[in-house]
C-alpha cells in the first residue's frame, strides 16, 4: 500500500489558535490498516493493544480553542501473534452526537466558559485518558465527566456509564485507577460546591459499591490520584478557580503558594472522616507514577510540577498558574512518604536533571511497588514530548533514553507491554507513537523495555499522522473480553 502521508494542516484555519494547527491538527478519516511497512521485526511474544486517547475536533470551533476541548479520538495498535493492526475512531459521546446532528460545533471552550455553565455549555469530550477495566476500556475527560466504555479491539463506543458515578458532581476524574489484582476501579470527582470532592469505587462487575464525600477547604483543581493495596491517595492542590472569573462564567486559575500540597490517605472502603491528611511543599501535580505500602508508610512517586520562581527565589504564582493552564511543564521525578501511624512525612527529588512527565509503568503492579517507570522528556514551553526515558523509582537514575530527533519528534505517552510469560517487572516492551514534523513520517515504535537506550527494535510506519494528544494504556489479552475472537478473524 502507499505510504503517502495524509496531513491536514490547520483544516479550520489559524484563527482558533495553535492547538488545531501543525502536529495538533485533527485528522478526518477513521481507518483500519494492516500489512503496514515494518522496519525490524514485531516480537512474537508481544500480544495486546496500545490505546491512546486525545482531542480531534470534528467541526470548526465556535471561537478560541483549547486542547482540552476537542472530541475524543482513540488511536490503537493491536498486536496479535506477530501481526499488527492500526485503528482510530471517535468516542461517540452524547455531545458529539449533538454536533453531528447540527453539522457544527455547539459548545464553548474551556478558555471561555466553565463546566457547569447553562448559557455557554462545554462538551464532555471524553478525550483525556483511557484505561482497561472489566474487559473493556474506559475513556475519561479532563474536567471529570461521564465515563465512556470502549471496545478495545473495534474501538466502538459501547455506552456511556453514568452508573459508575454519583454525588454532587456526577462525574469521574480524568485519572481513575484500576487495581488489576482485585479488578476494582477507583476514582474521585471534584466541583466548585461544598464539599468540593468525592471518592468512589466500582466493582469488577461495573457496580458502584462505595461513594463518599471528601471535604476540602475550598474549590480545588486537582488532576490525578494514586492507590495502594489498602489505601487511595487523594490530592488537595493549591490551585483553584479565580472567584471573580468563576462568577462571570470564565475559567481562570489561581496558584496560591501560601497553601501546602496536601495528600489525603483514605482506606479503600473508608468513610469521609477516615481521611488522613499530610502536608508537603506547595506545588502542582498533574500525574502520579505509582504508589505502594512499605510497612506503615505510603510511598508515592510522581512528576512534581516545579513552581516558577522570581529572581529572589520566591514562587511566581502568576507565572506558575499560566504554565499549568498552557501545559508548559517543568516537572521532576519526586518521591513522597507518609507514615499513617506517626503522621511523619518526607519528600525528595529523585532526579533534578530531567524534565519528565506522562509516565507509564507495569500496570499489573498498580498499587504495588514498581522499580521502573517510562516517561517522556517534556519540551519546557509547549505540549511536545521530545523523547522517551526509563527511570529507576528507587534511585532516580535515568536508565536509558531515546529520541529520533529532539527538535522535530512528537512522542506519545509510552506504556510498558509485558512479554508473554514475562520473568521480571521490566521483561517486555515499551510502545509509543512518534510523529516527525521534519520528515513527515508517523510511526509506532517498539522498544526493548530492558534496553530503551538502544532505540526501537521495530518501527511500523503509518500513512496518517496521529495528532498530538494525551494519555495511553496497554491492555493485555487477559484484560480484553473479546480477545479470543481474534483467532477467528486473522
N, C-alpha and C positions, 0 to 999 in steps of 0.2 A: 504494500500500500504506500501511498505518497507520504512523505514526512514534511510536507509544506506546513508551516506554522499558520494557524488561524489566529490572528491577534487584532481584536477590535480595540484600537487605542481611542480612549475617550469617546465612546459612542454617543454620549449625551452632551458632548462639548465640554469646555473648560470652566464654564460659569458656576458649576456646582462644587468646585474645589478639587484638591489633589486626590481625594480618595475614590474618584471614579476615573482616574487617568493612569496611563502607563501601566505599571505592574499591578495596580489595583483595579484596573478597568474590568467590568464584568464580561463574561462570555455568554453567548446567546444559545449555543447548542448543548443539548443533553445527549451524551454519546455512550456507546458501548463498544469498546475496542479490544481486539485480541490480535495475536500474531504481530506484535509490535517489535521494532528493532531492539535487539539486546546486545550490549557490549559486555563481555564477560559471560557469566552463566548464573541463572537463577538457582539458588540452592534447593535441592530436592527435599531437604528437611525443614523448609520454610513453608508453613501452611497457616492460613488465616487471612484476615483482611485488615488493611490500614485504612482508617477513615479520617478525613479531615474536613471540618466544618469552616464556613466563612461566608462573608457577605457577598451577594451577587445581585444587585438591584435589577429587577425585570423591566422597570419603567423609569423614565427620567424623573429625578427627584423634584418635589414641589418647589424647593429653594435650595438653601445650603444643605450640605450632606456630610454626615459623619460616618465613619466606617462601621459604627455600631448599628446604623440604620438599615443596611442592605438586607434583602431577602436571603434567608439561609440557603446555602447550596452545599451538598456533601460531595466530596471527591473521594473515590475509593480505589485502592489497588488490591485486588483479590489474588491470592496465591494458593494454588491447588495442584499438588503433585507435579511441581516444576513448571506449571503453566500460569500465565498472568492475564488478568482481565482488568481493564480500567473502565469505570463508570462515573458519571456525575449526574446529579439530579437535585432539583429544588426540594426543599422541605415544604410540604403543602400545608401551610398554616391557614387558619380561617381568614387572617388579614390579607394573605397573598391571594386567596380566592376572591376576596372583595375587589382587590386591584384588577385581577384578570377580568372580572365581570364588567368593571368600569372602563377597562382599557387604559388606565392611567394610575399614577400614584395618588393615594388618598390620604396619606399620613404625613405627619410632621417629623422633623429631625430632632434628635437628642440635643442638638445645639440651640433649638428654638422653642422647645416645649419640655414638659415633664411627663412622667409615666402616666399619672392619673388624670391628665387634663381631659376635660369633656369637650372643649371647643377646639383644641388642637391635638387630637389623639395621635399617639405614637403607635407604630406597628410592633406587635410581638413577633419578632423576625426569626426566633429560634436559630440564630446564626453564629453562636459563640462557642459552645463546647459540644462534644459528643462522647458518649461513654457506653460501654457494654453493660447490659443489665437484663436479667430474666430472659435470655435467649435472643434478645433484640438489642438495638442501640437506642439511646435517649439523647435527643438534641435539645439544648437549652439556650437561654438568652441572657445577655449581659445584665439587664435590669430586673431579673427574676420574673419569668413569665410562666406560661403553661408548658410543661414538658411534652415533647412530641416523640412518639415511638416510631422508629425507622427499621425496616428490614435491612440488615447489614449486607445482604447479598444483592438484592434487587434495588435497594435504596428507595423503595416505595415507602411513603408515609402511611403507616398502618392506622394511626389515630392520634389525636391529642389525648392527654391523660390527666384531666383535671382531678381525677380521683386520687392522684398522688399527693395533692396539696390541700391545704386547709388554712383556717385562720384569717386574720385581717387582710393580709396581702394576697392570699390565694395564689402564690407563685412559688417557683423553685429557683434557687440560686443558679447562676451560670455554672458554678462548680459544685456539683454534688460528688459524693464518694461512694464507691461500691466495694464492700468487703467481699472479695472473691472466695473467702473461706465459708462465711455464713450465707452469702448471697444477698445480703441486705443493702439497700441504698439509703444513704444518709444525706440530708440537705438542710439548708437554712433559707429563710426568707427575710426580707427587710423592707421597711416602709417608713414614711415620714410621721405617721401617727404613733402614739404610745401603744405598746411598749417598745416599738421600733424593730423587733426581731422575733422570729420564731424558729423552732428546730423540729425536724421530723425524721421519721424512719419508715421506710417502705419495705415490706416483706418480699422475699424472693417470688412470691405469688402475685405481687403487684398490689398489695393492700396496704393502706396507710395504717400502721399499727401503733404509732406513737407520735404525738404532736404537742408541743408545749410552747407557751410564750416565753421570751427571754427579755427581761427589762434592761434597757440601756439608758445612759444619762441623757441621750438626745438622738436626733436624727443622725444616722451614720451611712457611709457608702463603702461598706466592705465588699470584697470580691471573692475570697476563697475561704476554705476551712480545711481541717485535717481530721483524720481519725486514727485511733489505735485499736488494739484488740478489745479494750473495755471502755474507751472514752471517745468523745468527739471534742475538737478544739475549735471554738468559735472566735471570731475576730471582732474587736471593737476598735476601729481605726480613728485617728484624729483627723478625719476627712468627712465633711458634711455639706449639705446644701447651704448656699447663701440665702438667708431668710428673706431678704427683700426680693431677690430674684425668684425664689420659690413662690412667693405670694403673687408675683407678676406672671407666673407660669413659664419661667425660664430656668434652664438647667445651668447653674453656675456653682462651682465648688470652692470650699474654703479648706485650707490645710492649717491646723492650729497646733503649733509646736509646743504650746503650754500643756497639751494633753498627752498622756502616755499612749503608746501602743499597748492594748490590753488583749490578753487571750483568756477566754473562758473555757475551763475544762468541765465537761458535763458527762456523767456516766451515760452510756449509750441509751439506756431507757430512763434517764434521770428526770426528776421533776424540775420545775422552774427554780426552786430555791436550793437546788443541789449544785448549781454552777459555782465553781471556784475561780476567782479572777486573779490574774498575775500581770503585773505592770512591767513594761520594758521601755527602752528609749523611744522617743517619738519617731515615727517613720510611716510609710505605707507599704503594704504587701499586696501585690497582685496575685502571686502564685506560690503555693507550697510545693515542695518536692514530695516529702513523705513524713510520717511521724510514727513513733513507736514507744513502747514502755521499757524502761530499764530500772527494775526494782520499783521504788516509789517515785521515780522521775518520769515525766513525759518529755520526750525529746522530739523536737520538730525542726526539720531543715527546710529553709525557704529561700526565696530570692528577695532580699530586703531592698526596697526602693530607697536609694540614698537621697535624703533631702538635699536640695540645692543650698549652697552656703553663700553668705555675704563675705566680703574680704576679711572681716574680723572673726570669722568662724561661726557666727550665729546663723541659724536657719533662715533662709529666704523663703518665707511662707508663700508669697505670691508666685514666685517662680516655680516652687515645688508644685503648687496646685496646677499651674499651667502645664508643667511637664506631665503630670498624671493625666490631665484631660486630653492631651495630644499624644499620649503614649510614647513620649520621648524618654526612654528608660535609661536609668543609670543604676543597675542592680548588682548586688554581690551575694554570693552564697553565704548563708548565715545559719548559725545553729542556736536554738533556744532550748533551755532546760527549765522545767517547772516541777518542783517537788510537791506532790499532793498531800504529803504528811506534814512537812515542816513549813511549807509556803515559800521556801527559798527559790531564787531564780538565778539564772546565769545566761548571758548571751555572748556570742563571739563571732567575729568574721572568720569564715573558713578560708577565704581566698580574696585578697583585696586587689588582685591584678585584673581579673576578667569580669567584664560586664555581661552577665549571663542571665537568661530568663527562659520562659516557656519550657519547663522541664518535663521529661519523660523518665520512666524507670520500669522495673519489672512489676507490672500491676498485679500479678498474682500475690505479691507481698505487700499490698496496700495495708497500712496499719501495723506492719511488722518491719523489723529492721532491714533496711536496704543499704548496701555499701556503695552502689553505683547509681549515678544519675546522668542523663543525656540531655544536654541543654543547647540552646542556640547562643551564639555570640551576637549580641544585640547592637545594632547601629545606635549611637547615642542620640541622634536627632530625629529619627523617623522610625516608623514601624517596618524595619527591614532587618532580616536576620542573615548575617553575612557568612555564617559557617556553623558547624556543629561541634560539640565538645563533650567528652566523657570526663566526669569528675568523681572523686572519691569523697563520700559524705562523712567519712571518719576524719580524714586528714585535710580535706580541701584541695588536695593535689589535682592538677589537671593531668589526665592520663591519656591524652591523645586528642587531637583536634584536626579538622579538615575544612577547607574551603576550596572550591574550584577557582574562585576569583572574589576576594573580599569586596572589590569595588563594584561588582556587577551582579553578584548572585543573590537570590532571594530564596532562602530555605524555609521549609515549613517545620512545625513542631515535630521533633524526632521522637519516635517511640520504639521501645525495645520489643522485639518479637522473638520469643523463645524458640530454640531449635526443637524439633521433635525429640522427645526423650532427653531433655536438657539435663546436664550433670552439675550445673552450678548456676548461681544467680545471673551471671552475665554470659552464659552459654547460649548464644543465639545471634541475632542480627539487630541492626538499627535501620529503620526505614524512614525515608523523608522524601518529599517532593523538592525539586530545585529548579528555579527559573533563572536563566542567564539573560539579562536585558541587553547584553552586547552581542552575543551570538544568536539571540532569539531562539534558544533551544530549551525545551521543557523536558525534564527527566524525572523519573522516580529512581532514587539511588538506594542501594542496599550496601550496608557496611557490616563487617565482622565486628560484633559488639565487644570482643576482647582485644581488638586492634583497630579502633576507629581511625587512628592516625595514618594508616596505610592507604586510606581512600576507599572509594566504592569498589566492592568486588563484583557488582553488576550495576549497569545503567540501562534503564528502559526509557527509550525516547518516545514522547507523546506528540501528536500532531496539533495539540491545542494547549495554549498557555493556561495554567491554573492561577487564578488571581490570588494575590497575597491575602491571607486570611488569618484565622485564629487557631483553634485547638484541634488536636487529633487524638486518636487512640489506636491501640492494636487489640483486635478481638481474636482469640484463639478458637480452634474448631469446637472445643467443648463448651464454649460460651454462646455458640450460634445454633439456634433451634433447627434451622433448615440445612445445616452443613451436609448431612447425609444425602440430601437430594442432589448435591453436586456430582456425585458419582454417576448419576444417570444423565447428566446434562453435558458432560465433557466427552 
